[in-house]
Amino acid sequence: MRLLTVAIVALALTAPARASVRDAAITGLSCSACHQAGAQLTEIGSAYRARSNRLEPIGTRPIAALKATASYGSDPLAPSLPRVVSDYLTISLAGKLARHLSYVADQRIVDGGMPGITREAYLFYHVANLRATAGAAGLPFEIDPERFRDLQTTYVAFTQTVGDNPFSLDATHPSIGVYVGDPFRGLELGVIGLAGHEFGSEIPQSGLDLALSLKLRAHGLVLGALSYAGKRNLGLRTDVFHRDTLSATAYRNAWTLEAFLARGKNTGTTSSSAGLAQLRYDFGTRAFVQARYEGRADSLGDFVRQTVIGGGIFFRHHSRITLEDAYRRSPQAHHVFRAVFAVGTTNSPLSAVAY
C-alpha cells in the first residue's frame, strides 16, 4: 500500500467507522478512499482502523490534487448564461510538517465560472485529545457546505445572508480553533476565534467573532451544536448578530441521513431561520443517489424553499458524472437541471479526487 501523508480518521461510532469531512480534508482524499457502502472498508480504511482510529502518519509524501468540473444546464431566471460552464478548477495540497503538525490548502482558481478564492489554508495540530487549527478555514459543521458537497446545487441554508450583513455560515474566515475531547467517540468541545470580515467584502474588519461548538458521536449518530456571535460595521450602524445551529447525522449500512437547523438574531427585531434534511444511499463506491429539502427565511422578506434530487456515478475514482434537478421557490417557482462532469488527478493512486 502506498505511503500517505496523513492518516484518514475513522470515527469509530459503530461499524462502519466514519471520518468527518474536516479530517478527510487533511488528507486530500474523498470519503470513498476509505469507505465502501455499509460496513465495508477499502484497504486504506482498514489500515487506519487497525491503528486504533488515530491520526498517525504512515508516510511523509505530500498529497496534491487538481480537480475540475464542467456543467450543462439552463436556468430560466438567467437565460443569458451559457448552457455549458466550466464551473470549478481547484488545487488541493495536504502534507506533514512535524509529528503532530499538518497543513491543508484548497485554492479555487475558478469558482462558479468566476475568478476563485482560497477556500481553506490552515495548519492542523493533533495530540491525544487536543486539536488545534490556525489559518483560513470554514466552520466545523458535520455537513460540509462546500468542499464535500455531493451535488452542484448550493445549500440555501448555508448561503443565507441577512440584510446588508455579508456573513453566511459557509464563509471562510481567518481563525484559530481549539478542540478538546475524543474526536472519534464521545464528546468534543471547540472554541473558535474568527476575524470579523468576509473575503471579497468591502466592509472593513469589525473586531473578532466567537464560535462555540459541541459534538457528540455514538452508535452511528453524530449530534452537533454551534453558537456564533459577531458584529459588522455597516457604515452608519453596527449590526450585532448571533447564529445558533443544531445538526444530526445518522449512518446505517448504505444510508446516510442528515438534518440541520439554524436560527439567527440581528440588531433590532431582525430574525432569521434556515434548515435542511437530506438522505443519501451509496451503491458501493461506484454510485449514489441523494435527495434534500431545505429552506430559509428572515423577517426582512427573504423566503426560499428548495428540493434537490440527483445522483452520480464514479469512474475509476478519478472522474464522476452527476445528474440533478433543483426545484426552487423564491418566491417564483422554477426548475434548474444540471449534468455535471468532474475529473481530477493526484500523485496518490489511492486518492479519490473527483468529488
C-alpha positions, 0 to 999 in steps of 0.5 A: 500500500502506498505511503500517505501523508496523513492518516484518514480518521475513522470515527469509530461510532459503530461499524462502519467507522466514519471520518468527518469531512474536516479530517478527510480534508487533511488528507486530500482524499474523498470519503470513498478512499476509505469507505465502501457502502455499509460496513465495508472498508477499502484497504486504506480504511482498514489500515487506519482502523487497525491503528486504533482510529488515530491520526498517525502518519504512515508516510511523509509524501505530500498529497496534491490534487487538481480537480475540475468540473464542467456543467450543462444546464439552463436556468430560466431566471438567467437565460443569458448564461451559457448552457455549458460552464466550466464551473470549478478548477481547484488545487488541493495540497495536504502534507506533514510538517512535524509529528503532530503538525499538518497543513491543508490548502484548497485554492479555487482558481475558478469558482462558479465560472468566476475568478476563485478564492482560497477556500481553506489554508490552515495548519492542523495540530493533533495530540491525544485529545487536543486539536488545534487549527490556525489559518483560513478555514470554514466552520466545523459543521458535520455537513460540509457546505462546500468542499464535500458537497455531493451535488452542484446545487448550493445549500440555501441554508448555508448561503443565507445572508441577512440584510446588508450583513455579508456573513453566511455560515459557509464563509471562510474566515481567518481563525484559530480553533481549539478542540478538546475531547475524543474526536472519534467517540464521545464528546468534543468541545471547540472554541473558535476565534474568527476575524470579523470580515468576509473575503471579497467584502468591502466592509472593513474588519469589525473586531473578532467573532466567537464560535462555540461548538459541541459534538457528540458521536455514538452508535452511528449518530453524530449530534452537533451544536454551534453558537456564533456571535459577531458584529459588522460595521455597516457604515452608519450602524453596527449590526450585532448578530448571533447564529445558533445551529443544531445538526444530526447525522445518522449512518446505517449500512448504505444510508446516510441521513442528515438534518440541520437547523439554524436560527439567527438574531440581528440588531433590532427585531431582525430574525432569521431561520434556515434548515435542511434534511437530506438522505443519501444511499451509496451503491458501493463506491461506484454510485449514489443517489441523494435527495434534500429539502431545505429552506430559509427565511428572515423577517426582512422578506427573504423566503426560499424553499428548495428540493434537490434530487440527483445522483452520480456515478464514479469512474475509476475514482478519478472522474464522476458524472452527476445528474440533478434537478433543483426545484426552487421557490423564491418566491417564483417557482422554477426548475434548474437541471444540471449534468455535471462532469468532474475529473481530477488527478493526484500523485496518490493512486489511492486518492479519490479526487473527483468529488 
